[in-house]
Amino acid sequence: MIASIFTFAQVPQGISYQAIALNASGNPVVSSNIGIRLSILDNAATGTVLYTETHTKTTNAQGLFNLVIGQGTATTGTFYNN
């Protein structure tokens, strides 16, 4: 008798990211809506843009926000790699 067990799991397509939004004076942007644009570049800070996405988030009382890279609105490229 042969028994087989198959398990299928789906890996989340994303990278958790947390930051504090600061204004031009270096003060936290508290309890406000902010727009974020994230880009993944090829090989260097001046490299070719491989992927870009945008998010709209609300900061907390300390200016903190959380998001998942890969789950925003893609504007350039594709986040996942088949």
C-alpha positions in Angstrom: 0.0 0.0 0.0 1.4 3.4 -1.0 0.2 6.6 0.7 0.9 10.0 -0.8 0.4 13.3 0.9 0.5 16.4 -1.2 0.8 19.8 0.4 0.3 22.9 -1.6 1.4 26.2 -0.1 1.4 29.6 -1.7 4.2 31.9 -0.8 3.0 35.5 -0.3 4.3 37.7 -3.0 5.6 40.6 -1.0 8.1 42.1 1.4 6.9 43.7 4.6 8.1 47.3 5.0 7.7 49.8 7.9 9.0 53.3 8.1 8.4 56.7 9.6 7.3 59.5 7.2 9.3 62.7 7.8 8.6 66.2 6.4 11.3 68.5 4.9 12.3 69.7 8.4 12.8 66.1 9.6 9.6 66.0 11.8 7.2 63.1 11.6 4.2 63.4 9.4 1.6 62.4 12.0 -1.9 61.1 11.4 -1.9 62.0 7.8 -2.5 60.4 4.4 0.7 60.0 2.4 1.6 58.7 -1.0 4.6 56.3 -1.4 6.4 55.3 -4.6 8.8 52.4 -4.3 11.2 51.3 -7.0 13.5 48.2 -7.4 16.6 49.1 -9.4 19.0 46.9 -11.3 22.4 46.6 -9.5 22.9 50.1 -8.2 21.2 53.2 -6.9 21.5 54.7 -10.4 20.5 51.4 -12.1 17.7 50.7 -14.5 14.2 50.7 -12.9 13.0 47.1 -13.0 9.8 47.7 -11.0 7.8 50.6 -9.5 4.6 50.7 -7.4 2.6 53.2 -5.5 0.8 53.1 -2.2 -1.5 55.4 -0.3 -1.3 55.0 3.5 -2.2 56.8 6.7 0.5 57.4 9.3 -0.1 57.0 13.0 0.5 59.5 15.8 4.3 58.9 15.5 4.4 59.1 11.7 4.7 55.3 11.3 3.2 53.4 8.4 3.3 49.8 7.2 3.0 48.3 3.7 3.8 45.2 1.7 6.1 45.7 -1.3 4.6 43.9 -4.2 1.0 44.6 -3.1 0.8 48.2 -4.3 -0.4 49.6 -7.6 2.3 48.6 -10.1 3.3 51.3 -12.5 6.4 49.8 -14.1 7.4 46.1 -14.5 6.2 43.0 -12.6 7.1 42.3 -9.0 7.1 38.5 -9.1 9.4 36.4 -11.1 7.9 33.2 -12.6 
